[in-house]
Amino acid sequence: MIKKLLLIFIMLLSSYSFCFAQSIDTQYFSNYAESKIFELDEIYHNHKKELHPFLQKLHRANRYLWLDRDEEALPILAELYNQATEERIEPYLRCLLSYAILDSFVKTKNKEDFKLWEDYLKNYIKANPDSLPEQTLKNYETSIDHTKANLSYHLTINLSSVPSEENFVLKTDTINTHLIKLPALVNDKPAKVLFDTGVTNIPMFMNKVAADSLGVKYRMRDSLLVNQVMMSVSEGVLDSLTIGEMKYYNIPFIVKDLPHVRNVPDSLKNDKDFCQRLKRVEAEMMNPVIGFDLIKLMGKMQFDFEKNELLVYGKKNIHLDSLDLSKPIDMAYSTNLALQIKIKVSNQLLNAFFDTGSDTYLYVNEVFYQQHKNILPLKAKDKSEEPMYIFTVHGIKAVDEKDINLQSLEFQGRELKVAKDERIKLNQEGNYEVNTRDGMLGLPWLRSLGKKVVLDLLNFKIEVVEEWAKNEEKASSDHD
């Protein structure tokens, strides 16, 4: 009888273990569909033994992709590809593999078998409509279209760069603004360029007036994916761009005739404050914008927010660190070629898009807020407040912004106190076109980390070199 009970217990335990493993796989699958990189990484590190062996190997490949080490990812993907074609594996595993392969195509400009995996992914979605929530399936389909758009555009890019051997320092123009402007030469003509990690998929962006004043040539194209939105633009290629001792050649750029002035609502045309803000925005947009594609090629840089200086490390002083797969990551180069940061709010993971072109500390997206509103209390709003107007490359939009009463958040295990004058806003559904995952961190967040902060885009790390003294950050901010 004891042996029989023991046998039943073992059978139940085995059944439980199997179900648990299946639930972990399902959880991984769902987060993969939502491109929640840091949730995937935590699942891998906390439940590695319960995760399907195929997914364990796929995660290792993705770790390399997320840290922009495609050469190390491709052999693993090739091995999984052979396994998927030679063995009978579950369809959802092939689905995830196809997603990773499509991602690698964008970064490596590899067109081989693209159509095969695109068709497989679309057919899987069509044949398994109940396998994931409807919105998740839509995200998959959107990702496929975006991947194709990225691939077709990036195949035309022949961008090259010549980094400096030695370190060099740039004086950053941040007077009266949270945005960073750097001195540069555009086709050998002096200019200031905005440093904007939020511009993804394209190396450089210009207002039509700025492009014409610099004498650069461009032509119309049908459409292009800009910050996850398909839009009609003009395009061209710069011969050269010089930033300090860093040289770039054959730089693709797009030109957009910004519609702000002609789109001003009649009710605001006599609003003095609004018109002054509009003039500032238009003046800022007169500067060419360098996006994350170009910024990433700078490699490693140190921000000195007290002196308004940017130190760019030379080739002699940077190296690629060996990758420790046993440790979770807190930065990633995501599928849509954007920089993502891992932060925690009340111990809840938040995947944040990092945008140095934003002067807001943190935006929290509507979906994330609805899921976690118990830890994200809204501030009381004055009924007399007017709607907020935001300015993007797509025009002016009126939004009813709400502020979140958040005192602190966590980054790299360190608690960050949010200054009273910094705003954490609720990005309500439809306010912004950009896909910002759970939220978006702006330049004020990076500045709050310390007086001197290193952004290492070779190894995807952030290091605080020198912290602010008490009340020092506020004084420096007021000075700007």
Backbone hydrogen bonds, N-H to C=O, Kabsch-Sander energy under -0.5 kcal/mol:
donor,donor_aa,acceptor,acceptor_aa,energy
5,L,1,M,-2.6
6,L,2,I,-2.6
7,L,3,K,-2.3
8,I,4,K,-2.4
9,F,5,L,-2.5
10,I,6,L,-2.3
11,M,7,L,-2.4
12,L,8,I,-2.7
13,L,9,F,-2.6
14,S,10,I,-2.5
15,S,11,M,-2.3
16,Y,12,L,-2.6
17,S,13,L,-2.6
18,F,14,S,-2.2
19,C,15,S,-2.3
20,F,16,Y,-2.7
21,A,17,S,-2.5
22,Q,18,F,-2.4
23,S,19,C,-2.5
24,I,20,F,-2.1
25,D,21,A,-2.3
26,T,22,Q,-2.5
27,Q,23,S,-2.4
28,Y,24,I,-2.5
29,F,25,D,-2.7
30,S,26,T,-2.5
31,N,27,Q,-2.2
32,Y,28,Y,-2.2
33,A,29,F,-2.0
34,E,30,S,-1.2
35,S,32,Y,-1.6
36,K,31,N,-2.6
37,I,35,S,-1.6
40,L,36,K,-2.1
41,D,37,I,-2.1
42,E,38,F,-2.0
43,I,39,E,-2.5
44,Y,40,L,-2.4
45,H,41,D,-2.1
46,N,42,E,-2.6
47,H,43,I,-2.4
50,E,47,H,-0.7
51,L,47,H,-1.2
51,L,48,K,-0.6
55,L,52,H,-0.6
56,Q,52,H,-2.2
57,K,53,P,-2.1
58,L,54,F,-2.2
59,H,55,L,-2.6
60,R,56,Q,-1.7
61,A,57,K,-1.9
62,N,58,L,-2.4
63,R,59,H,-2.5
64,Y,60,R,-1.5
65,L,61,A,-1.9
66,W,62,N,-3.4
67,L,63,R,-1.1
68,D,65,L,-1.7
69,R,64,Y,-3.5
72,E,69,R,-1.0
73,A,69,R,-1.1
74,L,70,D,-2.6
76,I,72,E,-0.5
77,L,73,A,-2.2
78,A,74,L,-2.6
79,E,75,P,-2.0
80,L,76,I,-2.4
81,Y,77,L,-2.5
82,N,78,A,-2.2
83,Q,79,E,-2.0
84,A,80,L,-2.7
85,T,81,Y,-1.9
86,E,82,N,-2.1
87,E,83,Q,-2.1
89,I,87,E,-1.0
93,L,90,E,-1.1
94,R,90,E,-1.5
95,C,91,P,-2.2
96,L,92,Y,-2.1
97,L,93,L,-2.3
98,S,94,R,-2.5
99,Y,95,C,-1.7
100,A,96,L,-2.1
101,I,97,L,-2.6
102,L,98,S,-2.5
103,D,99,Y,-2.0
104,S,100,A,-2.3
105,F,101,I,-1.8
106,V,102,L,-1.3
107,K,103,D,-1.4
108,T,104,S,-2.3
109,K,105,F,-1.5
110,N,105,F,-0.9
111,K,109,K,-0.7
114,F,111,K,-2.1
117,W,113,D,-2.0
118,E,114,F,-2.5
119,D,115,K,-2.7
120,Y,116,L,-2.1
121,L,117,W,-2.4
122,K,118,E,-2.4
123,N,119,D,-2.7
124,Y,120,Y,-2.4
125,I,121,L,-2.1
126,K,122,K,-2.2
127,A,123,N,-2.5
128,N,124,Y,-1.7
131,S,128,N,-1.6
137,L,133,P,-2.1
138,K,134,E,-2.1
139,N,135,Q,-2.2
140,Y,136,T,-2.1
141,E,137,L,-2.3
142,T,138,K,-2.7
143,S,139,N,-2.6
144,I,140,Y,-2.1
145,D,141,E,-1.9
146,H,142,T,-2.7
147,T,143,S,-2.7
148,K,144,I,-2.3
149,A,145,D,-2.2
150,N,146,H,-3.0
151,L,147,T,-2.8
152,S,148,K,-2.7
153,Y,149,A,-1.9
154,H,150,N,-3.2
155,L,151,L,-1.9
156,T,153,Y,-1.5
157,I,154,H,-1.0
160,S,249,Y,-2.1
162,V,247,K,-3.1
168,F,312,V,-2.1
170,L,310,L,-2.8
172,T,170,L,-0.6
172,T,308,N,-2.7
173,D,181,K,-2.5
174,T,172,T,-1.0
176,N,480,D,-3.0
177,T,174,T,-1.5
181,K,173,D,-0.7
181,K,179,L,-0.5
182,L,193,V,-2.7
184,A,191,A,-2.6
185,L,242,T,-2.2
186,V,189,K,-3.1
187,N,185,L,-0.7
187,N,240,S,-2.5
189,K,186,V,-1.6
191,A,184,A,-2.3
193,V,182,L,-2.6
194,L,288,P,-2.7
195,F,180,I,-2.7
196,D,194,L,-0.9
196,D,290,I,-2.1
199,V,196,D,-1.4
200,T,198,G,-0.9
205,F,289,V,-2.5
206,M,254,I,-2.2
207,N,285,M,-0.6
208,K,256,K,-1.1
211,A,207,N,-2.6
212,D,208,K,-2.5
213,S,209,V,-2.2
214,L,210,A,-1.7
215,G,211,A,-0.5
215,G,212,D,-0.7
216,V,211,A,-1.9
219,R,235,E,-2.7
221,R,233,V,-2.2
224,L,231,M,-1.9
226,V,224,L,-0.7
226,V,229,V,-3.2
227,N,200,T,-0.8
229,V,226,V,-1.3
231,M,224,L,-2.2
233,V,221,R,-0.6
234,S,255,V,-2.4
235,E,219,R,-3.4
236,G,253,F,-2.2
238,L,251,I,-3.1
241,L,248,Y,-2.0
242,T,185,L,-2.4
243,I,246,M,-2.5
246,M,243,I,-2.2
247,K,162,V,-1.9
248,Y,241,L,-2.6
249,Y,160,S,-2.7
250,N,239,D,-1.4
251,I,238,L,-1.7
253,F,236,G,-2.4
254,I,204,M,-1.9
255,V,234,S,-2.6
256,K,206,M,-2.0
258,L,256,K,-1.1
263,N,259,P,-1.1
263,N,260,H,-0.7
264,V,261,V,-1.3
268,L,265,P,-2.0
269,K,265,P,-0.7
269,K,266,D,-0.8
271,D,268,L,-1.9
272,K,270,N,-0.9
275,C,271,D,-2.5
276,Q,272,K,-2.1
277,R,273,D,-2.1
278,L,274,F,-2.6
279,K,275,C,-2.1
280,R,276,Q,-1.9
281,V,277,R,-2.5
282,E,278,L,-2.7
283,A,279,K,-2.4
284,E,280,R,-2.6
285,M,281,V,-2.5
286,M,283,A,-0.9
287,N,284,E,-1.9
289,V,205,F,-3.2
290,I,194,L,-2.7
291,G,203,P,-3.1
291,G,289,V,-0.5
292,F,199,V,-2.4
294,L,291,G,-0.8
295,I,291,G,-2.3
296,K,292,F,-2.8
297,L,293,D,-0.6
297,L,294,L,-0.6
298,M,294,L,-0.5
298,M,295,I,-1.5
299,G,296,K,-1.4
300,K,298,M,-1.5
301,M,455,L,-2.0
302,Q,311,L,-3.0
303,F,453,V,-3.2
304,D,302,Q,-0.5
304,D,309,E,-3.0
305,F,303,F,-0.7
305,F,451,K,-2.4
306,E,451,K,-0.6
308,N,304,D,-1.1
309,E,304,D,-2.0
310,L,170,L,-2.8
311,L,302,Q,-2.9
312,V,168,F,-3.1
312,V,310,L,-0.6
313,Y,300,K,-2.4
313,Y,311,L,-0.6
315,K,164,S,-2.6
316,K,165,E,-2.0
317,N,314,G,-1.8
318,I,315,K,-1.1
321,D,319,H,-0.7
325,L,323,L,-0.9
327,K,324,D,-1.4
332,A,340,Q,-1.9
333,Y,66,W,-3.9
334,S,332,A,-0.8
334,S,338,A,-2.6
337,L,334,S,-2.0
340,Q,332,A,-2.9
340,Q,338,A,-0.5
341,I,352,A,-3.0
342,K,330,D,-2.3
343,I,341,I,-0.6
343,I,350,L,-1.9
344,K,410,E,-2.3
345,V,348,Q,-2.6
346,S,344,K,-0.5
348,Q,345,V,-1.9
349,L,347,N,-0.5
350,L,343,I,-2.7
352,A,341,I,-2.6
352,A,350,L,-0.8
353,F,436,T,-0.8
353,F,439,G,-2.6
354,F,339,L,-2.6
355,D,353,F,-0.6
355,D,441,L,-3.0
356,T,354,F,-0.5
358,S,355,D,-1.6
361,Y,423,R,-0.5
362,L,423,R,-1.3
363,Y,440,M,-2.7
364,V,425,K,-3.0
365,N,363,Y,-0.5
365,N,438,D,-2.7
366,E,427,N,-1.7
369,Y,365,N,-2.5
370,Q,366,E,-2.8
371,Q,367,V,-1.6
372,H,368,F,-1.4
375,I,372,H,-1.9
376,L,373,K,-0.8
379,K,403,D,-3.1
385,E,382,D,-1.9
388,M,399,V,-2.6
390,I,397,K,-2.6
392,T,395,G,-2.1
395,G,392,T,-1.8
397,K,390,I,-1.9
399,V,388,M,-3.8
401,E,399,V,-1.3
402,K,426,L,-0.6
404,I,424,I,-3.5
405,N,377,P,-3.4
406,L,404,I,-1.6
409,L,416,L,-1.8
410,E,344,K,-2.9
411,F,414,R,-2.5
414,R,411,F,-2.0
416,L,409,L,-3.7
417,K,415,E,-0.6
418,V,407,Q,-3.0
419,A,417,K,-0.6
422,E,419,A,-1.7
425,K,362,L,-2.2
425,K,423,R,-0.6
426,L,402,K,-3.0
427,N,364,V,-3.2
427,N,425,K,-0.7
428,Q,426,L,-1.3
431,N,428,Q,-2.8
436,T,434,V,-1.0
438,D,351,N,-1.8
439,G,351,N,-1.1
439,G,436,T,-1.5
440,M,363,Y,-2.2
441,L,353,F,-2.4
442,G,360,T,-0.5
442,G,361,Y,-1.7
443,L,355,D,-0.5
443,L,358,S,-2.0
445,W,442,G,-1.1
446,L,442,G,-1.0
447,R,443,L,-2.5
448,S,444,P,-1.8
449,L,445,W,-0.8
449,L,446,L,-1.0
450,G,446,L,-0.6
450,G,447,R,-0.8
451,K,466,E,-1.6
452,K,466,E,-2.0
453,V,303,F,-2.0
454,V,463,E,-3.4
455,L,301,M,-2.9
456,D,454,V,-0.6
456,D,461,K,-2.9
457,L,299,G,-3.2
457,L,455,L,-0.8
460,F,456,D,-0.8
461,K,456,D,-2.1
463,E,454,V,-2.3
465,V,452,K,-2.2
465,V,463,E,-0.7
466,E,452,K,-1.7
472,E,469,A,-2.1
473,E,469,A,-0.8
475,A,471,N,-1.6
476,S,472,E,-2.4
477,S,473,E,-2.6
478,D,474,K,-2.4
479,H,475,A,-1.8
480,D,476,S,-1.7
